[in-house]
Amino acid sequence: MHIEISIPAQTLTVFDDNGGQVTRYDVSTAANGVGCIKNSGCTPLGVHIIRAKIGSGAAENTVFVRRRPTGEIFTPALKEQFPDRDWILTRILWLSGTEPGKNRLGNVDTMQRYIYIHGTPEATVLGVPGSHGCVRMRNADLIELFELVPVGTTVNICEADD
């Protein structure tokens, strides 16, 4: 099984071992576009793996800060209280680059940049870039994906249309 994230289409597609499509989801990648440099706010390109799965069993809309649940459940009122938060909700699939010099090690290390596939508030528009570098998904879709893929799953983030 592997995942392809298309920047132009703003989709995440899961493929089985024979290359057949298992499922596809709308996502939102970085508002700043693509790039691998630390602090760029861009979504990194290239081949990654899911290094860690965080949040198994957490309630939908659980708020995470620094990969830990805060004890909060996201609501519009909470968003109003903290309008500048970058909401990381429900589950986290932490990505690690596999291509030294491109998305691994040094100033381009995806894992050290804390790039995740994570949940987002339901009101977030998907299908258009808007994140700070991560890949945002609907919470229900993320729960499904989280159960579907193991740690070590390959994730290719590409600029080619799918």
Secondary structure as UniProt FT lines:
FT   STRAND          2..6
FT   TURN            7..10
FT   STRAND          11..15
FT   TURN            17..18
FT   STRAND          21..26
FT   TURN            31..32
FT   TURN            38..39
FT   STRAND          46..54
FT   TURN            56..57
FT   TURN            60..61
FT   STRAND          62..65
FT   TURN            66..67
FT   STRAND          68..73
FT   HELIX           76..81
FT   TURN            83..84
FT   STRAND          88..97
FT   TURN            101..103
FT   HELIX           106..108
FT   TURN            110..114
FT   STRAND          116..120
FT   TURN            122..123
FT   STRAND          135..138
FT   HELIX           139..148
FT   TURN            151..152
FT   STRAND          154..158
//
